Amino acid sequence: MKARFIYDNNTEKIFDVKTKERNKILVAYIPKDEVGEDVSYIDFLYDHFNAKEGDEGYFISNFGTNGTYLTRFTDRKDTEEKFDFSFVGCYGWNKGKEGEFAIVTGMRCDFGMVVGVKDKNYYVYPRFYIDGDKMYEDIEVELYHLENGSYSDMARLYRDYQITRRGCVPLKERCEKDHRLKKAAEGIEVRIRQGWKPVPSPVEYQTPETEPEMHVACTFDRAGDIVEEFKNQGIDNAEFCLVGWNYGGHDGRFPQLLPVDPRLGGEEKMINLIKKAQNLGFSIVCHDDATAAYTIADCFDEEYLLKNKDMSIYKRPYCWGGGRPHKVCPKRQYEKFEISNQKLIKDFGFEGIHYIDVLTIIDLLKCYDKNHPVNRAETAMYYKKTMELARENFGGIASESGFDFASESIDYIMYATFKIEPDDKTPMCDEIVPFWQIAYHGIILYNPCTFALNYTTKGVKNRLKYFEWGGRPLVCYYANFASNNNWMGLEDFICDTDDQLKDSVSKIKIMSEDYDLLKEERYEFMDSHEKIADGVYVTTYSNGTKVTVDYNNETFKIERK
């Protein structure tokens, strides 16, 4: 087995990878003490994952928000794709019936995936980003040979690993211990975006004098009308999440939260809304952020910001509602803001699966500030501490996507992936398969993909994707708010008029009824997903229930034992 070291000066060397056996599992590893501080990254180039054009089977590898690639060994031009971090800590090779599977167990917060073909030879491997720093632990990859090696078999093995080794607790067990989580879990998720400034912002570094006007879409009183209309139309259980309740609306002035924006009705109106929703039997939570800092915040201070290696301040490469977002050091965020902010939010009366934005969709970063340095694993640790605190305060915690460094600490994922099928931007992908969904159904609640968000406004195929990939339906009022990005889709739920309100709730009721159709499977594991014909898929749950989705005839069928 070999590894390729790429040094800061762009030179490279090939080294042997050591192996050992642990609990009857073969472990390939590179000791941290054998890696100097002049290494940029390391490619794990062992022989287990190299195929040739025409070979039977496929690779599976995760490419972040794109989902899990299935790559067959077909006639393909030389090409390569890479992603800087993997949403799941594993990858695999199906050889027809048998399979080889790898789980990254050391430096798992520091790797991405590479998959490619050159001269008809296919390869897939992890790339560990060292960045010229001292490694904090050995690189380790556990290697498994599977007699049955489909992606479903691999996903089940990975699920077992997450439960037995990583501390994931099945959803059913967690719900039995916390009534707040159980109540929220048994209803669909409804996000109400109430107000926002222009996105992207025309003002990069905002001040109170240059801050753009906030668009008011849904006041607290109007949100109360939504809640009442749910009840009037017979939707008895749902969880509402208020987005943009804080001053300046969605991403208005983070990490500043208060005052509750008076243009939406202010604090008293918000508290009245919380009480109304709870009195009518619904859960209600709010949207928060634990990563962004805007210069317009009344608490903005360069001291707590994440620093790059040259001690410059890290800035995200785009502008959002509050302008150019800086990133708060995860250690400082937890110590300086998270404990106090969560107490403030809890005191309003929110209860359910609290939402903290982007934690599980962005890559883990290092902070080089000598007063609060963190490596990627420590960043993950502080984010998980934030999540565990939210579980204690509210009953559960949600974030945006499926980066599974936090799999044992999170309860709901707003959407697991962006894509459901390959396109011109994914040349090494033949299919996108629900590996993440198989691994985590019954552990983490999730909306399966952005394609399924607001699916009753989009078409039959979108609804069928929910039944094929499972999960918990997601509704977003005023989802299409950004002028340059429609990752949630152009279709929308709005309630500017009473007719729009009633029509939106009638469509949402279908999503709620769909969720109830699989209420028995909510707490089960997803055991397999299989294509049985062109356009026809069967998903099987651990209680024996089979869901067959036929895209040709636009039908689905649920069969229970």
MIZA-20283 format. One record per atom (N, C-alpha, C): residue in one letter; x, z, y. Coordinates in steps of 0.02 Angstrom, whole numbers, plus 50000, padded with zeros to 5 digits. Each point is the difference from the previous one (the first is absolute). Layout:
BEGIN
aXZY
...
//
This chain:
BEGIN
m500425000049940
m499585000050060
m500445000050062
k499794996350051
k500404999150059
k499615001850064
a500375001550053
a499725001050066
a500444996550050
r499694997250052
r500374996650053
r499985004350063
f500595001950023
f500065004050062
f500144995250058
i499605000450052
i500114996250061
i500235004950054
y500594998750027
y500305004650047
y499834998250072
d500145004650046
d499844999050070
d500334993850029
n500564998049972
n500354994050025
n499794993749963
n499435000549962
n499694994449963
n500404997749939
t500515003649981
t500344998649937
t499595003049943
e500134997749938
e499635002549943
e500465001249941
k499805004849958
k500355001449938
k499495001449945
i500194998449939
i499575001249942
i500285005949961
f499565004849983
f500205006049963
f499565000849939
d500265003449951
d499605001849941
d499525005650018
v499404999649971
v499505005350007
v500055004649940
k500015006450012
k500045004949945
k499315000949968
t499995002249938
t499375001449966
t500045006749964
k499425003049991
k499955006249963
k499295000449971
e499905004749955
e499335000949972
e499735006750024
r499375000050021
r499675006150022
r499305000149971
n499865005049959
n499355000649966
n499824993549964
k500504997149966
k499934993949961
k499864993850042
i500135000550064
i499904994350046
i500694997850025
l500134993449999
l500634997450025
l499985000150076
v500535002950030
v500045000450072
v500634996450023
a499924995150043
a500574996750032
a500115003350068
y500645001450016
y500105003950061
y500674998450032
i500045001550065
i500614999450039
i500115006750035
p500525003749982
p500105006650031
p500114999350075
k499715004650037
k500054999850073
k500725000750023
d500405003849963
d500695001250021
d500454994049992
e499754994849965
e500394994049990
e499834994550051
v499555001750048
v499794995250050
v500285002350068
g500424996050029
g500305001850064
g499514999250058
e500205002550058
e499574999850059
e500074993550038
d500294994949968
d500054993450031
d499584994849962
v499535002449959
v499574995549961
v499344998950038
s499834993750010
s499374998350033
s499415000549952
y500064996549943
y499475000549950
y500284998449931
i499615001949948
i500214999049931
i499444996549962
d500174994449967
d499534996549957
d500115002049928
f499465001849966
f500045002049930
f499924993849957
l500554997449973
l499994993449968
l500095000549924
y499665004649967
y500095000549927
y499634994349964
d500154999349936
d499794994149962
d499275000149977
h499665005650006
h499335000649971
h499484995650034
f500134997750061
f499474996750039
f500234993250025
n500204995749952
n500194993150016
n499664995449949
a499614995250025
a499654995249957
a500184992950020
k499814995349957
k500134993050014
k499354996250007
e500034994650039
e499424995750006
e499744998049931
g499345000749991
g499704998349936
g499905006049954
d500325005650015
d499905006049958
d499285002350005
e499765003149947
e499345002949999
e500005006450042
g499435001550033
g499935006450035
g500074999450075
y500195005650031
y500015000450073
y500375006250022
f500215000150063
f500235006150034
f499415002950039
i500005006750008
i499585003050051
i500465004050047
s499874999350064
s500405003550051
s499555001150060
n500095005650034
n499565001850056
n500314998050066
f499614996650041
f500234997750066
f499575002950055
g499975006749999
g499685003650055
g499274998150010
t499814998650062
t499304998650015
t499764993549968
n500464995749977
n499794994049965
n499715001649931
g500175005849972
g499765001849934
g500534998849946
t499785000249938
t500454999149943
t500014992749978
y500594997050003
y500094993049980
y500034999549924
l499684994849974
l500114997749932
l500354993350006
t500614999549973
t500414994050007
t500134997049932
r499724994249986
r500124996649937
r500634995750006
f500274998249941
f500644996449998
f499884992549995
t499704997450052
t499814992950002
t500544995950037
d499894993550001
d500454995550037
d499905001550075
r500525002550031
r499945002250070
r500664998650036
k499964998050063
k500604999050040
k500365006650009
d500654999650011
d500385006150014
d499715003550061
t499855006349992
t499735003950056
t500075007349984
e499935004150050
e500075007249992
e499565003650051
e499695005449978
e499645004350046
e500285007149994
k500005003550056
k500215007049999
k499565004050047
f499925006349983
f499615004650041
f500405006450006
d500035002850060
d500465005550014
d499805006549967
f499375000949981
f499815005949962
f499434998349953
s499995003349943
s499514998649948
s499455005350003
f499374997749999
f499445004750003
f499945004249936
v500254997449945
v500025004049938
v500725000149976
g500195005349965
g500695001049981
g500164997049932
c499794993849987
c500094997149934
c499954992450003
y500184996749945
y499944992849992
y500064998549926
g499814993949979
g499994998849928
g500084992749981
w500114998949936
w500084993449970
w499584999549937
n499494995950003
n499614998549940
n500314994049964
k500095000849934
k500334994749961
k499504996649953
g499375000350016
g499484997349957
g499585005849975
k500235003349946
k499685006149976
k500385006150023
e500665000049987
e500415005850017
e500175000050075
g500295005450022
g500185000450070
g500575004850013
e500324999150056
e500515004650025
e499745002850067
f500085006450009
f499725003250060
f500515004850029
a500045000150066
a500495004250034
a499665004350053
i500185006450001
i499765004650051
i500605002850037
v500004999250066
v500545002650041
v499885007550010
t500495004049978
t499925007350005
t500525003350045
g500514996350021
g500495002750046
g500094995350059
m500015002750060
m500004996150062
m499374995750004
r499445002649977
r499384996249997
r499704998850069
c500215003750050
c499754998850068
c500404994850037
d500524997349968
d500504995950035
d500064993049972
f499514997649962
f500104993449970
f499424995350016
g500174993549998
g499514994750003
g500094995449941
m499624994549997
m500024995649942
m500234993050020
v500354996849953
v500214993150006
v499774996249938
v499664994450009
v499814995849943
v500144992750020
g500294996249954
g500184993250017
g500154995849939
v500164993750014
v500214995349948
v500554995750029
k500524998849959
k500554995750020
k500244996249938
d500034993450006
d500224995749945
d499605001649936
k499345000950009
k499535001149944
k500075006949968
n500405004450030
n500085006849975
n499625004950046
y499555003949971
y499595004750037
y500325007049998
y499915003750054
y500285006750004
y499555004450043
v500015006449985
v499665005050041
v500415006449997
y500105003250057
y500395006250001
y499845004050063
p500165006549997
p499935004250060
p500634999650042
r499915000450065
r500565000350048
r499975006850035
f500545003849993
f500045006750029
f500374999750067
y499665002250052
y500294999650068
y500385006550015
i500664999450005
i500435005850011
i500165000850075
d500054994450035
d500084999950073
d500665003150023
g500515000149957
g500645003050019
g499985007550005
d499515003249968
d499935007350002
d500205003049934
k500115006450000
k500145003749938
k499365000749960
m500014998149937
m499415000549958
m499845007349985
y499365001750000
y499785006949988
y499845001349927
e499964994849958
e499895000949928
e500224993649964
d500065000549934
d500184994149960
d499454994950002
i500184993649997
i499524994849984
i499845000549926
e499365000249983
e499805000349930
e499404995449988
v500034996549943
v499444995849978
v499885001349927
e499405002349983
e499825001149930
e499744993449970
l500224998449940
l499854993649967
l499595001249937
y499444996649995
y499545000849943
y499894993249966
h500005000149934
h499804994249961
h499295001249976
l499554995250011
l499305000849982
l499824995049945
e499715002549947
e499764995549947
e499434995750026
n499585002950043
n499484996350035
n500175000350074
g500144994250029
g500314999950066
g499624996350054
s499345000350000
s499624997050054
s500075004250063
y499804997350058
y500035004050061
y499545006049997
s499464999549961
s499565005849990
s500365005549961
d500374998049947
d500395004949962
d500525003450044
m500334996050041
m500505002850045
m499695004850051
a499434998250027
a499665004150050
a499785006749969
r499784999949938
r499805006349967
r500615004449989
l500564997049980
l500615003949991
l500215003250067
y499964996050052
y500195002650067
y499525005550022
r499364999349985
r499525005350016
r500185006549963
d500164999449937
d500195005949961
d500625003350030
y500484995850021
y500595002750032
y499825003750064
q499564997250040
q499805003250063
q499665006749988
i499625000549946
i499655006349985
i500485005149970
t500404997949951
t500415004849964
t500655001850036
r500254995450040
r500665001150030
r499985000750076
r499514997050033
r499985000150073
r499475004750029
g499605003049956
g499535005150024
g499344997550024
c499824993749985
c499344997550017
c499465003749959
v499485002150033
v499445003549966
v499404995450003
p499654998849943
p499424995650001
p499485002250052
l499664995150029
l499515001350052
l499465004949977
k499784999349939
k499465004449975
k500215007350003
e500635001449981
e500245006950002
e500045002650072
r500224995850046
r500065002250069
r499305001250030
c499524995849983
c499325000850026
c499675006349973
e500175001949939
e499725006149971
e500245006150038
k500574999550033
k500295005750035
k499855000150074
d499744994450028
d499874999850072
d499364996150013
h499475003550019
h499354996950011
h500024995050058
r500455001050048
r500054995550057
r500234993149977
l500494999949955
l500254993749973
l499474996649957
k499665003949958
k499494997249956
k499444996750039
k499775003450052
k499464997250040
k500204993550032
a500594999950030
a500244993950032
a500114994449950
a500275001749942
a500174995149949
a499384996449973
e499435003250004
e499404997149970
e499604995850049
g500284998850060
g499694995550048
g500494994750022
i499744994550027
i500444994850026
i500325002450064
e500534996650021
e500365001650062
e499764995550056
v499835003050058
v499744996250057
v500415001850061
r500414995350023
r500425001050059
r499644997150061
i499945004050052
i499684997850062
i500534999750055
r500204994050019
r500494999450054
r499615000450066
q500155005250038
q499595001650059
q500264997050065
g500654999850008
g500284997450062
g500724997949991
w500224995250039
w500694997749996
w500204996350064
k500635000350014
k500304996050053
k500214993349969
p500164995050041
p500184993449973
p500575000449949
v499914996349945
v500504999749946
v500154992749985
p500634997750009
p500585003950023
p499955001650074
s500335005450019
s499965002350069
s500384995250047
p499704998350057
p500364996150050
p500515004150039
v499985006649991
v500465004550035
v500425003549947
e500654998449997
e500425002649946
e500125007550007
y500145002450061
y500125007150011
y499505002450052
q499465002849975
q499435001750043
q500125006650038
t499715000350058
t499945006250039
t499275000950018
p499805005850024
p499305000750021
p499784994950052
e500484997550039
e499834995250052
e499954992849972
t500374998649945
t500014993149973
t499614999449935
e499725005449976
e499645000049936
e499394995350003
p499944995449952
p499414995649999
p499365004049988
e499444997150019
e499355003249989
e499845000349926
m499675005449979
m499775000749931
m499324996749993
h499924996049948
h499354997249983
h499605005249960
v499415001850023
v499565004749965
v499534996049956
a500075000849935
a499584996449952
a499455004349972
c500145006449989
c499515004349966
c500105007250023
t499565002650042
t500045006950023
t499835004749943
f500105006450012
f499815005049949
f499254999949989
d499614999050053
d499274999549991
d499824994149957
r500334994250011
r499844994149960
r500235001049928
a500555003349990
a500215001649931
a499485004349966
g499695004550039
g499455004049972
g499414995749978
d499884994550037
d499474995449979
d500174996749933
i500644998449990
i500214997149936
i499865004949944
v500205006250010
v499895005249950
v499265000649983
e499575000150051
e499285000649988
e499724994049963
e500264994050018
e499754994049967
e500214999849926
f500575002749984
f500195000749930
f499475004049963
k499825005650028
k499515004349968
k499314996549996
n499814996750053
n499354996550002
n499954994749946
q500564996749986
q499994994549950
q500185002449930
g500045006649991
g500085002749933
g500715000549974
i500494999750045
i500705001449979
i500115007450009
d500065003649946
d500035007350003
d500705002850000
n500504995949983
n500685002649999
n500484994750026
a500405002050048
a500534995850028
a500475004650038
e500594997550012
e500475003650042
e500154995750062
f499895002850058
f500134996650063
f500685002150027
c500374995150026
c500655001450030
c499994997250071
l500105004350050
l500004998050070
l500694997550019
v500044993750023
v500634996850019
v500004998950075
g500505002750034
g500054999150072
g499615005250040
w499885005749969
w499655005650034
w500465003350051
n500654999449989
n500515003350041
n500074996450067
y500365003050046
y500034997150067
y500364993350000
g499674995050029
g500274993350001
g499794995849941
g499605002849955
g499744996249944
g500514999049945
h499874995049957
h500424998749942
h500734998850021
d500455004449976
d500714999650019
d500095000150075
g499615004250034
g500025000050073
g500605003450030
r500155006349976
r500555003750031
r500375004449950
f500004998349937
f500335004349951
f500715001550022
p500265006249986
p499695005449961
p499505004450039
q499864998350062
q499475003650037
q499324998349970
l499595005149991
l499324999149975
l499485001450054
l500085005550034
l499485002450046
l500124997550071
p499464999850039
p499325002149984
p499644994949957
v499495002349962
v499554995449967
v499744995350055
d500034993549988
d499894995450055
d499315000750031
p499965001650066
p499355001050032
p499584993750003
r500334994149996
r499624993750002
r499594999049937
l500175003849947
l499614999849938
l499485005649998
g500045004550048
g499535005650003
g500325006750004
g500655000449985
g500365006350007
g499935004649940
e500345005750005
e500055004649943
e499335002749977
e499575001950045
e499355002949980
e499594995049960
k499984993750023
k499634994949964
k500304998749931
m500675000349995
m500314998949935
m499835005749952
i500025006150023
i499835005649957
i499274999649979
n499564997850045
n499294999149981
n499934994749946
l500404994650005
l499984994849949
l500235002749933
i500545003950000
i500255002949937
i499465004249968
k499675004250038
k499475004349973
k499424995949974
k499814994850037
k499444995749979
k500164996849932
a500594997149994
a500184996749938
a499995004949941
q500295005850011
q500035004949946
q499305002749983
n499585001050050
n499325002449987
n499584994949961
l500174993650009
l499654994849963
l500314998649931
g500525003849983
g500294999649933
g500614995649993
f500294997950056
f500584995549998
f500655003850014
s500554997349976
s500675002450020
s500204996250063
i500425003250041
i500244996650060
i500705002450015
v500454995250013
v500705001350015
v500204995650058
c500655000150016
c500234995850056
c500674996849983
h500174995050041
h500624996249995
h500545003450042
d500595000849971
d500565003050036
d500624995949985
d500565001650030
d500634996549989
d500565005149999
a500484999049955
a500575004749995
a500664996550008
t500004993850027
t500634996450004
t500134997250070
a499494998150038
a500104996350062
a500055004650061
a500404997850048
a500065003450064
a500024994850055
y499555000750048
y499964995450057
y500235003550063
t500314996250044
t500275003050061
t499465003050044
i499384997849993
i499465002650042
i499765006949979
a500205002249941
a499785006649976
a500265005550048
d499585005050013
d500215005450045
d500535004449968
c500124999149934
c500515003949965
c500594995749979
f500064993950027
f500534995549979
f500695002950017
d500454999949951
d500665002850009
d500484996449953
e500534997250025
e500474996449957
e500335004649949
e499995006550011
e500335004749955
e499744999449929
y499344999249992
y499715000149933
y499954993149968
l500244994950034
l499944993249973
l500524998649946
l499834995549955
l500454997949947
l500564995750031
k500625001449979
k500584996550027
k500314995549947
n500224994150022
n500374995549957
n500715002649989
k500384996449960
k500685002249984
k500455000150061
d499884995550047
d500404999950062
d499725004750052
m499525004249980
m499665005050042
m499534996950052
s499864993549994
s499484997150041
s499325002249973
i499494999550041
i499335002249980
i499654994449961
y499725001949943
y499644995149959
y499354998150034
k499884993450004
k499374997550028
k499704995049952
r499355000249990
r499694995249957
r500004993150033
p500024994749960
p500084993250028
p499354996850024
y499555003950028
y499364997450025
y499725004950051
c499494997950036
c499635004550044
c499315001149972
w499755006150008
w499335001749975
w499615003050059
g499495003949986
g499565002350053
g500345003850055
g500475004349982
g500345004050050
g500634996950027
g500154993749981
g500604996750022
g500504999349943
r500645000650015
r500524999549949
r500055006749963
p499855000149935
p500045006349963
p500725001849980
h500215005950020
h500615003049973
h499795003849937
k500505001949962
k499855003649938
k500255007250006
v499565004749983
v500185007050001
v500395001649937
c500555003750006
c500375002349941
c499525004049956
p499974998549935
p499535003549956
p500095007650000
k500625002350004
k500125007250002
k499715003150064
r500144996750057
r499745002650063
r499244999550002
q499724994649973
q499274999350000
q499675005849965
y500265001749941
y499705005549962
y500085006650037
e500595001250026
e500145006550031
e499675000750068
k499994994650039
k499795000550070
k499254998550009
f499734995449960
f499324997750013
f499505001449943
e500224999049937
e499504999449947
e499615006449989
i500335005749998
i499655006249986
i499505001550055
s500214999250063
s499555001650056
s499454994750007
n500174993649990
n499494994850007
n499465000649946
q500215001449939
q499505000749946
q499555006050012
k500275005450026
k499585005850016
k499504998350054
l500234996450051
l499554997850054
l499434995849973
i500164995249958
i499494995649972
i499535003849954
k500275004549960
k499585004049955
k499515004350040
d500225002750056
d499575004450040
d499404996350029
f500034993450005
f499424996250022
f499455000149948
g500195001149936
g499505000349946
g500054994349950
f500494995650008
f500084994549952
f500155002749930
e499734996449950
e500125002149930
e499904994049955
g500474999149954
g499974994449953
g500694997349987
i500064993349994
i500654996949986
i500284997650067
h500395004350031
h500294998750067
h500454993949997
y499984995950054
y500394993850000
y500595000550049
i500614998849974
i500604999550041
i500284993049990
d500064996250053
d500144992949998
d500714998549974
v500074994349967
v500614996349981
v500505003749956
l499905006249983
l500525003649962
l500204996449936
t499524996949966
t500154996949936
t499994992450002
i500134997250060
i500064992850005
i500674998050031
i500325004550036
i500644998450032
i500585002349957
d500584996750009
d500595002049963
d500265006750025
l500305003749954
l500295006550018
l500664998850037
l500075003250057
l500594999050042
l500435006350002
k500644998950016
k500455005650011
k500015001750074
c500155006250015
c500135002150069
c500715002550004
y500384997650049
y500705001750007
y500135004950057
d499475002650031
d500105005050052
d500315006249969
k500575002350026
k500365005649970
k499605006550002
n499505000350043
n499585006150005
n499445000049949
h499834994249972
h499474999849949
h500094993949954
p500584999649967
p500124994249956
p499585000449937
v499774994249976
v499654999749935
v500204993549965
n500085000349934
n500064994049961
n499304997849979
r499954994549962
r499344997549983
r499625004849955
a500335003249954
a499675004949957
a499735005850040
e500375002150051
e499775005550042
e499424997850044
t500014993750022
t499424997350036
t499395000449955
a500074997949938
a499445000449952
a499775007249992
m500475004649996
m499835007149992
m499585002550058
y500194998350062
y499625002450058
y499314996750004
y499964993649981
y499344996949999
y499555003349947
k500295001849943
k499605003349949
k499805007050021
k500435003550036
k499815006550027
k499414999350048
t500024994750041
t499444998550045
t499364998949961
m500054996349945
m499414998549959
m499735006249966
e500455004049973
e499775006149966
e499675004850049
l500265000250060
l499695004250051
l499294997650015
a499914993550004
a499334997250012
a499525001449943
r500254999749938
r499585001849944
r499755007250006
e500445004450020
e499825007050008
e499495000950057
n500114996550055
n499585000950059
n499314996749993
f499984994049970
f499384996150002
f499684998649932
g500405000449947
g499744998449933
g500354994049969
g500264995650042
g500344994049974
g500374996550055
i500384994849980
i500414996350048
i499984992649981
a499954995750051
a499994992849991
a500524996750045
s500234994149979
s500424996050044
s499874992749984
e500464995650021
e499814993050007
e500114995649939
s500535001049961
s500124995449945
s500365003749943
g500284996249952
g500155002949935
g500725001949986
f500435001150050
f500695002149988
f499995006749963
d500245000049937
d499845005749957
d500535005549999
f500435000350051
f500445005950005
f499575006350006
a499384999350023
a499565005750013
a499425000449951
s500084996949941
s499434999449954
s499715006749979
e500415005149997
e499755006649978
e499695003950058
s500034997350061
s499795003850059
s499444996850039
i499734994449976
i499504996350039
i499374999049959
d499434999450035
d499354999749967
d499644993450008
y500134996450055
y499654993750012
y500464995150036
i499994993849978
i500384994650031
i499504995150031
m500074998650065
m499524995850035
m499964993049969
y500574997349980
y500004993949960
y500674999849963
a499974998149936
a500605000149959
a500464994150016
t499714994150012
t500414994050014
t499664995750053
f500394995450028
f499734995050047
f499784993749964
k500384997949950
k499874993549968
k499665000949932
i499624994949981
i499704999949933
i500224993949960
e500334995350034
e500254994049965
e500604997350038
p500444996349965
p500614997550033
p499844994750051
d500484998850046
d499934994850050
d500694997150013
d500064995950051
d500634996650015
d500565004950018
k499815006050021
k500505005050019
k500245004249941
t499734998649940
t500205003849940
t500214995249945
p500564996450009
p500194994749953
p500185002449930
m500165006549992
m500185002649934
m499415003449966
c499404999050026
c499415003449973
c499524994949971
d499805000949937
d499494995849968
d499325003350000
e499985006649997
e499385003850005
e500175006750033
i499515002850034
i500055007050022
i499545004049955
v500295004849965
v499625003749949
v499905007350023
p499475003349977
p499845006850023
p500395005449964
f500664999350000
f500425005049968
f499905006950032
w500045000350067
w499915006350036
w499325003149983
q499494995949997
q499325002649987
q499955002849930
i500314996849951
i499995002749932
i500375006649997
a500575000350033
a500415006049998
a499665006050033
y499624998850053
y499765005650041
y499255001250000
h499604995549971
h499295001549996
h499895006349960
g499605004650026
g499915006449968
g500485005350025
i500484997950042
i500475004750031
i499914999850076
i500014993950028
i499934999150072
i499394995650013
l499575002150046
l499464995750023
l500304994450042
y499704994049998
y500284994450037
y499484994650010
n500054996550056
n499684993550007
n500494994949972
p499794995549956
p500494996149962
p500434995450041
c499754997250056
c500384995350040
c499624998750065
t500354997450050
t499674998550063
t499454994849990
f500074995849950
f499504994949984
f499325003149986
a500015006249972
a499385003449982
a499725004550055
l500365000750055
l499765003950056
l499394996550031
n499465003850014
n499394997150028
n499754994149959
y500025000549934
y499914994049958
y499314997050004
t499495003850019
t499334997050004
t499924995750063
t500504999850043
t499994995350056
t500404993749984
k500324999849942
k500504994849987
k499804994949947
g499635002049950
g499824995249949
g500045003049930
v499734996249952
v499935002549932
v500695001349969
k500484995650011
k500665000849970
k500315006650020
n499925002050063
n500285006350023
n499685005949965
r499354999749991
r499655005449964
r500245000349927
l500084994249969
l500235000049930
l500705002949993
k500424999150051
k500675002849997
k499975007649995
y499525003150034
y499915007249994
y499855001949928
f499564996349967
f499845001749930
f500584998549953
e500384994950015
e500574998449957
e500565005150006
w500165002150061
w500575004550011
w499805007250011
g499365001550002
g499775006950004
g500135003350067
g499885006650002
g500165003850060
g499415002950036
r500085001150065
r499505003150043
r499894995450061
p499404997550009
p499884995250055
p500165002850069
l500254995650042
l500185001850068
l499614995950051
v499695003550047
v499644996950055
v500395001450064
c500064995050043
c500315001050065
c499564997050054
y499735004350044
y499674997550060
y500544998150051
y499914994150030
y500474997450050
y500714999349969
a500024996949941
a500644998949967
a500414994650036
n499674995150028
n500344994350030
n500125001450074
f500485004350013
f500125002350069
f500644997250031
a500474998049959
a500654997750025
a499964992550015
s500304997950055
s499954993050020
s500494995549963
n500495002849965
n500524995949968
n500065001249926
n499555003849970
n500095001849930
n499335001549969
n499834996449947
n499355000949968
n500085001949927
w500485004649987
w500145001849930
w499405003149965
m499515002550038
m499395002749969
m499454994749993
g500114994150028
g499504994749997
g499624999350065
l499764994050013
l499624998750061
l499295002849996
e499745000549940
e499325002649991
e499995007450018
d499445002350026
d500015006850028
d499315003249996
f500005006650004
f499395003850012
f500035002550072
i499484998550038
i499955002550068
i499305003050010
c499925004050053
c499355003250012
c499855000250075
d500154994450034
d499864999850072
d499265000450015
t499594997449954
t499275000350009
t499705003649940
d499375002150007
d499665003449944
d499904995249941
d499874993750014
d499934995249945
d500654999349961
q500574999750037
q500654999749967
q500125006349959
l499805005750025
l500105006349964
l499614999949934
k499364998250003
k499595000049940
k500244994949949
d500214994250025
d500244994849955
d500655002249967
s500455003050038
s500645002249971
s499895005249946
v499565004850012
v499895005349951
v499664997249937
s499574995050008
s499694997049941
s500534996749955
k500524997150031
k500544996949960
k500465005449971
i500105005350038
i500425005549975
i499665003549941
k499345000250001
k499645003249945
k500154996649933
i500104993450001
i500184996449939
i500675002549974
m500485001150046
m500655002549980
m499955007149971
s499575004150029
s499905006849974
s499694999749930
e499524995549991
e499684999449934
e500504997249949
d500434995550021
d500524997549955
d500455005749977
y500185004450046
y500435005649982
y499665004549948
d499365000950007
d499635004249952
d499944996749932
l500034993349998
l499964996649936
l500585001949954
l500565001850031
l500605002049961
l500175007350012
k499505004250013
k500145007050015
k500305003749940
e499824997949939
e500295003249941
e500744998349994
e500184994050023
e500694997749994
e500445002450058
r499695003050050
r500375002450059
r500575004649979
y499885004249950
y500485005049979
y500384997949936
e499884994049976
e500344997649940
e500634996250020
f500454999049952
f500564995650011
f499794992749988
m500344995450033
m499924992949986
m500534998349947
d499784998049942
d500484999149945
d500274992949994
s499624995050020
s500264993249994
s499634995150045
h500344994750015
h499714994450038
h500254993749965
e499544995449986
e500194994249961
e499614993850023
k500354994450006
k499684993650014
k499804997049932
i499354998949989
i499774997549936
i499834992650003
a499934997350060
a499894992850010
a500134998650074
d500054993750018
d500104998450071
d499425002950041
g500185004450047
g499495002950043
g499615005749970
v500195002349940
v499635005449967
v500495005649981
y499845006250019
y500445005749990
y499615005849971
v500335003949958
v499705006049971
v500445006050018
t499685005150029
t500335006350016
t499715005449955
t500435003749966
t499775005049952
t500235006950023
y499545004949998
y500145006850020
y500105004549939
s500285005950013
s500195004449945
s499405002849962
n499404999650027
n499405002249964
n499694994349961
g500334994249998
g499764994349962
g499584995050040
t499825001750061
t499604995450042
t500404993750015
k499664994349994
k500314993650016
k499614996750058
v500374997650048
v499714996350056
v500264992849997
t499554995349990
t500184993049997
t499794996650064
v500484996750032
v499884996550063
v500114992649989
d499494996150016
d500024992749991
d499944996750068
y500564997750026
y500004996950066
y499684993049999
n499984996949942
n499704993449994
n499255000350012
n499695004949968
n499275000950006
n499815005350051
e500505003050032
e499905005150051
e499585005849974
t500205002649942
t499645005649969
t500495005449976
f499725005949990
f500385005449967
f499545003449950
k500315003049949
k499635003549948
k500355006449983
i499625005549996
i500285006549982
i499735001949931
e500455001149952
e499815001849932
e500295006849983
r499565004749981
r500225006749982
r499895001249926
k500435004149971
k499935001749929
k499405004649990
//
